[in-house]
């Protein structure tokens, strides 16, 4: 062979370099098979430049190479990421691995047990942390993976847990002794201490809050033997906050062994009985810190000439019903939990991580089972028809809200740039149409910003921000609402039982109270006609931009009934929809799993549909999961309050602006503008006079000065006390609407002057009879 046609290439095998002769003639265009082999064998040298260099391609021949690469991409053999070509399949962020023996340098490696790519299995380095269980050759584990470039391995992995092991854990206070110590559980229902032998204390100190796991059989006196796995320090510290709420409210956070065993035995679904949707460029769009990805979307213009300006929308949801079947251990546990619970520092999932973080999470580039709905809308966003499918999809990209919005605003990153024409622009165009339909439907448009607690590495509150709300958020909401409506309509027309998401209209008493507050603020809320959300939206629009904006938004929210689940359809008032069911999150809501099973039964897709026993107890299930939802909301709210109290406990004496958010006989509640925290101003601490509570108008009026405190007023307060244990926050009132409180801590003139209680009482009675309306 001519020496000019021989190239020496350095190949890397398990950390050792080896010279190999590659017989590729200069400028001879390689075959598609040769290119694929090169990419599989050289995962770090996959750019067009690398490939051209490897095959000695120069000059005009590069055009032919580019053509071949595009053909391979179009045929699905390669996917282009930025400027490199890679095998289309890759490992998900959570996966099952088998431990290999350590190499000559002592490094521990693992191999994937679910590799579906055409190339060789990727090499995975285990990163072992202090406290991790010892790993032996051949053991199966569930691990979190991170893709690595430029090394002799393609992934790094961290242990989540060993497959088939599920040590029971408790939360408690550690009490040290000469022989080790004991853990006193904080669970109300637990009356047994756990023994900790010497050497298993994990460095815990007496009085610390700890998390312990059972490490052996029952010891002396019939007490479980444990080892401490996590030190949480002071029981009042922020790091312990969510765990306390979880245990106090009885939210199950420890999966039984049988449930874990079923989850571990699950394997990825294949195409059997499914539509192949892997070529549909569905994408997931979630918060940047999302813990799971259970919904994906895509849209394209409708090619039907009779639907000019219309779109075809796709929503694909993880097929949880395939893995969680009626009557199984997984099903019983999911029913008991009812839903996942989310906290600033952790999530208590409805399903084990083998499902929630792996098989039922729509990871980028990984085949996943799904239930999908294909919907056709017209140019005004009205749904014309829909079709449900049971399929196998492969997410084209895992995106977050911020990067999608930046792309739409003209600044796409590398990942979004390749998706602008095929994905991002079409879904926004479809959203524009859906906005038209929304404006006609008039769902309730409350303006209540969402607060987001940011924690530091030490578990303490680093900052409290108000979450940004992009059009990308609203886009996903509209796609999901339409999919949920389609599910409810599909099952209704097929005469199949299901659980509806019900939100009834406000009671007459609550509406009268809202009208009273609106009237006193100078606004109107129509009376004597059937209430629609459009009436409430007009009230909210009147208040928008005025000093009463917060007051009217909070008061409108408080007039609403609480949504719940029920097998009968009573409509959804807040969304202004006749039929609504939860279909889009079966990974975290049992109600959605019921709807998925109902769809499976309705279409005859398999034996994992809604069972007769489930149908018989739908009403019981609806009541139960409505209660678990409220339990999670309470735990999440209590946790947030405790975090904020801990954060503000370091700012005792600081002055902060806020708005009055509630009035009671014993005092007033203030929502702080900076953090969104709610604090109490006790009535005993307000000025130096008696305050009269008016329950109808929700006011407190000073008997001497006539100062009136009402919901929505802007105030200046001082932080008097904060209790991280209870989440309580006590405030001192300094100013109302920019005026000093009479007799308060602040010095200086005040417009409020003393008056006789009788005159003040007469003025208050007169105010009840006459409403003074302000001009705007």
C-alpha positions, 0 to 999 in steps of 0.5 A: 500500500502507498505510504501516502494512503496510510494514516496512523491514528492514536486510539484510546483503550481503557486509559492506554494509548495504542497506535493503529493503522487505518487504511483509508486512501486520501480523499476517498469518500468513506461509506456510510458504514465506515462513518458510523463505525468511526463515530461509534469507536471515537465518541470524542472525535465526531465533528465534521472536521474530525471525520474529514481528518480521519479519512484524509478528506480535503478540499471539494471532497468535504462537500460530498462528506457533508452530503453523506452526513446529512443523509445519515442524519435524515435516516435517523442513524445520527443526530447532530448536536451543535457541530458534532454527530453522535449515535442517537441513543444515549443513557438517561440521567437515571439508570440501572448499572452493574458494578464491574471490578476495579481497574489497575488504578483502583477506580470502580467502573460500571456497565449499563444494563439497558443500553439500546444504542447501536455502538459499543456500551459506554464506559461509566466511572463510579464516583463513591462518596463518604457514607455510600454503601460498599459496592461489589462486582456484579451488584446492580444499582440505580445511579444518577449519570452525568455525561463526560467529554474528553475522558476515557469514560463517557459517563460518571455515576453516583449511587442512588441505592442498590437494587433490591435493598430498601433500608427503613429510615426514620427521623429523630433526635439523637441521644448519646450514651456510652454504648453509642446512643438512641434515636427518638423518632419524631413521628407521633405514631412511633413509640420505639427508640432505635438503638445506635451502636458505638461506631455507627453514630456518624459523628452525631452530637447529643440533641441533634436531629438525624436521619437513621436507617435500620442496619441490623435485626432487632437488638436488646429490648426488642428495639431496632438497630440503626446507623445514622446516615444524615446529620441535620443538626439543630432541630430548628435549623432550616435543613430539617424543616421539610422533614419535620412537616413530612413526618408531622402530617404523616406523608409516607416517605419510605417505600415498602420493600415489596414496592421497591422490588416491583419497581426494580423488576420493571423494564423499558417498554418496546413497540409491541401494541404501540404506535411508533412516535420516535420520529415526532420531534416532541420536546419537554419544557420544564423548570431548570431544576425539574426533578422529572419530565412527564409531558412533551409537546410539539405543533405543526401547521395543519396541511388541510386546505379547509383549515387554513391557519390551523395547527396540529398539536401533540401532547405526549405523557409518560405511560405510567399505567404500563408500569403501575397496574391495578392491584399491584404493590406499586398501585396500592402505595401510589393510591395511599400517597395520592400525589407527590409532594414538593418542597424547596429541598426535596421531593416525596414522590408518588412512585419510586425513583426507578419509575419517577426518575427513569422509566416514566421520565421522558429523558432526551434521546431515550425511547419512552412509553407514552399516551399521546393525544393529537389535536387539531385546532383552527386559526382561532384556537378552537379544537376541531378534533382529537385522537388518542394513541398509545405509543413509543416516543423519543424526546428530541430535547429537554428544555427549560422555560427560560432558554425557550423564552430567550430563543423566542425573543431572538437569543437562542442558545446552541441547543435551541438554535437547531430547533427554532424552525422545526419546534419552537416557532411552530409551538408559539404560533399554535399558542397565539391561536390558543390565546384567542380561544382563551380570551373568548373563554375568559378563565379567571385571571388572578394576578398572584405572583409565585414566590421561590425559595432559593437554598444554599449548600448549607440548607439555609435560605439564600434568597426569596425570589418571585418566580418569573412567568414567561410566555413559555409557561403559559404556552405549556399551560394552554397545551396541557389544558387542551389535552385535559379537556380532550381526555374528559370529552373522549371518556364522556363520549365513550361513556367510560367512568373517570375522575373529573377535576371539579371546581364549583362556583363561589357560594352566595355568602362569599360573593356577598362578602366580595361585593362588600369589599369591592364596593367599599373600594369603589368598584362594582361586581354585578349582582342578580345574574348567573356569575361567570368568570368574566364578571370577576375578570372585569372586577380585577381589571378595574382594580389593576394598577390601583392601590386596591389591586392586591386587596381585590386579587386576594379577596377574589381568591378567598371567595373561591371554593377548593377544587376536588376530584369526583366521578361526576362532572360538576364543571370547572368554574375557574377555567370556565370549562364544562368538562375537565380531567387531569391527564397530564401528570400521572407520574405525580397524581393518582387522578391522572393514572385513573384517567390513563387507565380509563383511556386504555380500557376505552380503546382496548389497548391492553389488560392494564386499564381501569378494573371493575374494582376500581370503578366500584370505588371511584368515589372513595378514591376521589375523596381520598386523593382530594384529602392527600392533595390538601395534606401536601398543600398544607405540608408545603405551606408549613415548610415554606413558612418555617423556611421564611421564619428561619430566614427572617429570624436573623433580621429581627428589628428590621423594617419592611414594607408589606400589605395587609392580607387579612383581618381578624378580631385578634389582629391583622395579617401582613404579607411582606413585599420582599419575601411574600412571608405572612406575619401577624400584628397582634391587636394588643400591639397596635397603638394605645387604643381599643380597636373595633372589629367589623367582620362584614367589612373586614376592618379594624377601627380605632375607637379614639382616632378612627384609624381604619385598617383594611385588607390591601392597605400598604404598611410599614412593619418591624420584625418583632419575632420569628420562630423557625420551629412553628413558622410564626412571624410576629410584626409591629405596625409602624405606618399605614398608607405612609402615615405613622400609627398614633402612639406607635413606636415611630415619632413624628406627626400623624393625621390621626387625632383622638375622638370620642368612641360614640362619634366613631361608632356612629361613623362606622355604622353610617359607612355600612349603609352608604358606599362612597364610590371613587372616580377613576 
